Amino acid sequence: MFEDVERVLISEEEIQQKIKELAVLITEDHRGKDLLLVGVLRGALVFMVDLARAIELPLSMDFMAVSSYGASTESSGVVRITKDLEMSIEGKHVLIVEDIIDSGLTLAYILEGLKARNPASLRVCALLDKEDRRKVALPVDYTGFVIPDEFVVGYGLDYRQRYRNLRCIAVLKPEAYL
């Protein structure tokens, strides 16, 4: 698998340190509140599990699955929900957990839909943020790393369902996906 990696962008150690830092902020901001983590499958799963274990509060978890990429390295801009939440978010303090924010179109779609369900609050935590690619303005409350416009995999992020199990965030060699 590592033969397809051009270079490691963010090491496993850096990821784990950042998760601890984010968890402290989230814990402080949500103390005494009914916190619900909403993971965006599949990419955010690894991040969400590690983040949930680091947050020092009782919390609930639920998941959504959305599709906007298909087998491409670029978002199609067309978002569809393939798995919706199983529990009500009304009156809860919801934290959307994302692996990466790119154009922002997928997250904007999710935020719009969840706001209509009357949560007490709605915040966003993203491990990675490609600010330079943003097409819509978004509130991102907790950001792990701002990264350059490169195609990355690992720590839950994939290309054609591969590389999710890398413990780091890596840049793929172009020949691996072109």
Contacts in CASP RR format, 6 or more apart in sequence:
PFRMAT RR
TARGET T0000
AUTHOR 0000-0000-0000
METHOD contacts of the structure
MODEL  1
MFEDVERVLISEEEIQQKIKELAVLITEDHRGKDLLLVGVLRGALVFMVD
LARAIELPLSMDFMAVSSYGASTESSGVVRITKDLEMSIEGKHVLIVEDI
IDSGLTLAYILEGLKARNPASLRVCALLDKEDRRKVALPVDYTGFVIPDE
FVVGYGLDYRQRYRNLRCIAVLKPEAYL
1 162 0 8 1.000
1 163 0 8 1.000
1 165 0 8 1.000
1 166 0 8 1.000
4 163 0 8 1.000
4 172 0 8 1.000
4 173 0 8 1.000
4 176 0 8 1.000
5 166 0 8 1.000
5 170 0 8 1.000
5 171 0 8 1.000
5 172 0 8 1.000
5 173 0 8 1.000
6 170 0 8 1.000
6 171 0 8 1.000
6 172 0 8 1.000
6 173 0 8 1.000
6 174 0 8 1.000
7 170 0 8 1.000
7 171 0 8 1.000
8 168 0 8 1.000
8 169 0 8 1.000
8 170 0 8 1.000
8 171 0 8 1.000
9 147 0 8 1.000
9 150 0 8 1.000
9 152 0 8 1.000
9 168 0 8 1.000
9 169 0 8 1.000
9 170 0 8 1.000
9 171 0 8 1.000
10 145 0 8 1.000
10 147 0 8 1.000
10 168 0 8 1.000
10 169 0 8 1.000
11 168 0 8 1.000
12 155 0 8 1.000
12 167 0 8 1.000
12 168 0 8 1.000
14 145 0 8 1.000
15 127 0 8 1.000
15 155 0 8 1.000
15 167 0 8 1.000
15 168 0 8 1.000
15 169 0 8 1.000
16 50 0 8 1.000
18 127 0 8 1.000
18 144 0 8 1.000
18 145 0 8 1.000
19 47 0 8 1.000
19 50 0 8 1.000
19 51 0 8 1.000
19 54 0 8 1.000
20 54 0 8 1.000
22 51 0 8 1.000
22 54 0 8 1.000
22 125 0 8 1.000
22 142 0 8 1.000
22 144 0 8 1.000
23 51 0 8 1.000
23 54 0 8 1.000
23 55 0 8 1.000
23 56 0 8 1.000
25 142 0 8 1.000
26 35 0 8 1.000
26 51 0 8 1.000
26 55 0 8 1.000
26 57 0 8 1.000
26 95 0 8 1.000
26 125 0 8 1.000
26 142 0 8 1.000
27 55 0 8 1.000
27 56 0 8 1.000
27 57 0 8 1.000
29 123 0 8 1.000
30 55 0 8 1.000
30 57 0 8 1.000
30 93 0 8 1.000
30 95 0 8 1.000
31 57 0 8 1.000
32 57 0 8 1.000
33 93 0 8 1.000
33 120 0 8 1.000
33 121 0 8 1.000
34 60 0 8 1.000
34 91 0 8 1.000
34 92 0 8 1.000
34 93 0 8 1.000
34 120 0 8 1.000
35 55 0 8 1.000
35 57 0 8 1.000
35 58 0 8 1.000
35 59 0 8 1.000
35 60 0 8 1.000
35 92 0 8 1.000
35 93 0 8 1.000
35 95 0 8 1.000
36 59 0 8 1.000
36 60 0 8 1.000
36 61 0 8 1.000
36 62 0 8 1.000
36 87 0 8 1.000
36 89 0 8 1.000
36 92 0 8 1.000
36 93 0 8 1.000
36 94 0 8 1.000
36 95 0 8 1.000
36 119 0 8 1.000
37 48 0 8 1.000
37 51 0 8 1.000
37 52 0 8 1.000
37 59 0 8 1.000
37 60 0 8 1.000
37 61 0 8 1.000
37 62 0 8 1.000
37 95 0 8 1.000
37 97 0 8 1.000
38 61 0 8 1.000
38 62 0 8 1.000
38 63 0 8 1.000
38 64 0 8 1.000
38 85 0 8 1.000
38 89 0 8 1.000
38 94 0 8 1.000
38 95 0 8 1.000
38 96 0 8 1.000
38 97 0 8 1.000
38 114 0 8 1.000
39 45 0 8 1.000
39 48 0 8 1.000
39 61 0 8 1.000
39 62 0 8 1.000
39 63 0 8 1.000
39 64 0 8 1.000
39 96 0 8 1.000
39 97 0 8 1.000
39 98 0 8 1.000
40 63 0 8 1.000
40 64 0 8 1.000
40 65 0 8 1.000
40 66 0 8 1.000
40 96 0 8 1.000
40 97 0 8 1.000
40 98 0 8 1.000
40 99 0 8 1.000
40 106 0 8 1.000
40 110 0 8 1.000
41 63 0 8 1.000
41 64 0 8 1.000
41 65 0 8 1.000
41 83 0 8 1.000
42 65 0 8 1.000
42 156 0 8 1.000
42 158 0 8 1.000
42 164 0 8 1.000
43 99 0 8 1.000
43 156 0 8 1.000
43 157 0 8 1.000
43 158 0 8 1.000
43 164 0 8 1.000
44 97 0 8 1.000
44 98 0 8 1.000
44 99 0 8 1.000
44 127 0 8 1.000
44 156 0 8 1.000
45 63 0 8 1.000
45 156 0 8 1.000
46 155 0 8 1.000
46 156 0 8 1.000
46 164 0 8 1.000
47 97 0 8 1.000
47 99 0 8 1.000
47 127 0 8 1.000
47 155 0 8 1.000
47 156 0 8 1.000
48 61 0 8 1.000
48 97 0 8 1.000
51 97 0 8 1.000
51 125 0 8 1.000
52 59 0 8 1.000
52 61 0 8 1.000
60 87 0 8 1.000
60 92 0 8 1.000
62 85 0 8 1.000
62 86 0 8 1.000
62 87 0 8 1.000
62 89 0 8 1.000
63 83 0 8 1.000
63 85 0 8 1.000
64 81 0 8 1.000
64 83 0 8 1.000
64 84 0 8 1.000
64 85 0 8 1.000
64 110 0 8 1.000
65 81 0 8 1.000
65 82 0 8 1.000
65 83 0 8 1.000
66 79 0 8 1.000
66 80 0 8 1.000
66 81 0 8 1.000
66 82 0 8 1.000
66 106 0 8 1.000
66 109 0 8 1.000
66 110 0 8 1.000
67 79 0 8 1.000
67 80 0 8 1.000
67 82 0 8 1.000
68 75 0 8 1.000
68 76 0 8 1.000
68 77 0 8 1.000
68 78 0 8 1.000
68 79 0 8 1.000
68 80 0 8 1.000
68 105 0 8 1.000
68 106 0 8 1.000
69 75 0 8 1.000
69 76 0 8 1.000
70 76 0 8 1.000
71 160 0 8 1.000
73 151 0 8 1.000
73 159 0 8 1.000
73 177 0 8 1.000
75 102 0 8 1.000
75 103 0 8 1.000
75 105 0 8 1.000
75 106 0 8 1.000
77 103 0 8 1.000
77 105 0 8 1.000
77 106 0 8 1.000
79 105 0 8 1.000
79 106 0 8 1.000
79 109 0 8 1.000
79 110 0 8 1.000
88 117 0 8 1.000
89 114 0 8 1.000
89 117 0 8 1.000
89 118 0 8 1.000
89 119 0 8 1.000
90 117 0 8 1.000
90 118 0 8 1.000
90 119 0 8 1.000
91 118 0 8 1.000
91 119 0 8 1.000
91 120 0 8 1.000
92 119 0 8 1.000
92 120 0 8 1.000
93 119 0 8 1.000
93 120 0 8 1.000
93 121 0 8 1.000
93 123 0 8 1.000
94 114 0 8 1.000
94 119 0 8 1.000
94 120 0 8 1.000
94 121 0 8 1.000
94 122 0 8 1.000
94 123 0 8 1.000
95 123 0 8 1.000
95 124 0 8 1.000
95 125 0 8 1.000
95 141 0 8 1.000
95 142 0 8 1.000
96 107 0 8 1.000
96 110 0 8 1.000
96 111 0 8 1.000
96 114 0 8 1.000
96 122 0 8 1.000
96 123 0 8 1.000
96 124 0 8 1.000
96 125 0 8 1.000
97 125 0 8 1.000
97 126 0 8 1.000
98 107 0 8 1.000
98 124 0 8 1.000
98 125 0 8 1.000
98 126 0 8 1.000
98 127 0 8 1.000
99 126 0 8 1.000
99 127 0 8 1.000
99 128 0 8 1.000
99 155 0 8 1.000
99 156 0 8 1.000
99 157 0 8 1.000
100 126 0 8 1.000
100 127 0 8 1.000
100 128 0 8 1.000
100 129 0 8 1.000
100 130 0 8 1.000
100 152 0 8 1.000
100 157 0 8 1.000
101 107 0 8 1.000
101 124 0 8 1.000
101 126 0 8 1.000
101 128 0 8 1.000
101 129 0 8 1.000
101 130 0 8 1.000
101 134 0 8 1.000
101 138 0 8 1.000
101 140 0 8 1.000
102 130 0 8 1.000
102 133 0 8 1.000
102 134 0 8 1.000
103 133 0 8 1.000
103 134 0 8 1.000
103 135 0 8 1.000
103 136 0 8 1.000
104 134 0 8 1.000
104 135 0 8 1.000
104 136 0 8 1.000
104 138 0 8 1.000
105 135 0 8 1.000
105 136 0 8 1.000
107 124 0 8 1.000
107 126 0 8 1.000
107 138 0 8 1.000
108 136 0 8 1.000
108 138 0 8 1.000
111 122 0 8 1.000
111 124 0 8 1.000
111 138 0 8 1.000
111 139 0 8 1.000
114 122 0 8 1.000
115 122 0 8 1.000
123 139 0 8 1.000
123 141 0 8 1.000
123 142 0 8 1.000
124 138 0 8 1.000
124 139 0 8 1.000
124 140 0 8 1.000
124 141 0 8 1.000
124 142 0 8 1.000
125 141 0 8 1.000
125 142 0 8 1.000
125 143 0 8 1.000
126 140 0 8 1.000
126 142 0 8 1.000
126 143 0 8 1.000
126 144 0 8 1.000
127 144 0 8 1.000
127 145 0 8 1.000
127 155 0 8 1.000
128 144 0 8 1.000
128 145 0 8 1.000
128 146 0 8 1.000
128 147 0 8 1.000
128 152 0 8 1.000
128 157 0 8 1.000
128 169 0 8 1.000
129 140 0 8 1.000
129 143 0 8 1.000
129 144 0 8 1.000
129 145 0 8 1.000
129 146 0 8 1.000
129 147 0 8 1.000
130 146 0 8 1.000
130 147 0 8 1.000
130 148 0 8 1.000
130 149 0 8 1.000
131 146 0 8 1.000
132 148 0 8 1.000
132 149 0 8 1.000
133 149 0 8 1.000
145 169 0 8 1.000
147 169 0 8 1.000
150 171 0 8 1.000
151 159 0 8 1.000
151 171 0 8 1.000
151 172 0 8 1.000
151 177 0 8 1.000
152 169 0 8 1.000
152 170 0 8 1.000
152 171 0 8 1.000
152 172 0 8 1.000
153 159 0 8 1.000
153 162 0 8 1.000
153 163 0 8 1.000
153 164 0 8 1.000
153 166 0 8 1.000
153 169 0 8 1.000
153 170 0 8 1.000
153 172 0 8 1.000
154 163 0 8 1.000
154 164 0 8 1.000
154 165 0 8 1.000
154 166 0 8 1.000
154 167 0 8 1.000
154 168 0 8 1.000
154 169 0 8 1.000
154 170 0 8 1.000
155 164 0 8 1.000
155 166 0 8 1.000
155 167 0 8 1.000
155 168 0 8 1.000
155 169 0 8 1.000
156 164 0 8 1.000
156 165 0 8 1.000
156 166 0 8 1.000
157 163 0 8 1.000
157 164 0 8 1.000
157 169 0 8 1.000
158 164 0 8 1.000
159 172 0 8 1.000
159 176 0 8 1.000
159 177 0 8 1.000
160 177 0 8 1.000
163 170 0 8 1.000
163 172 0 8 1.000
END
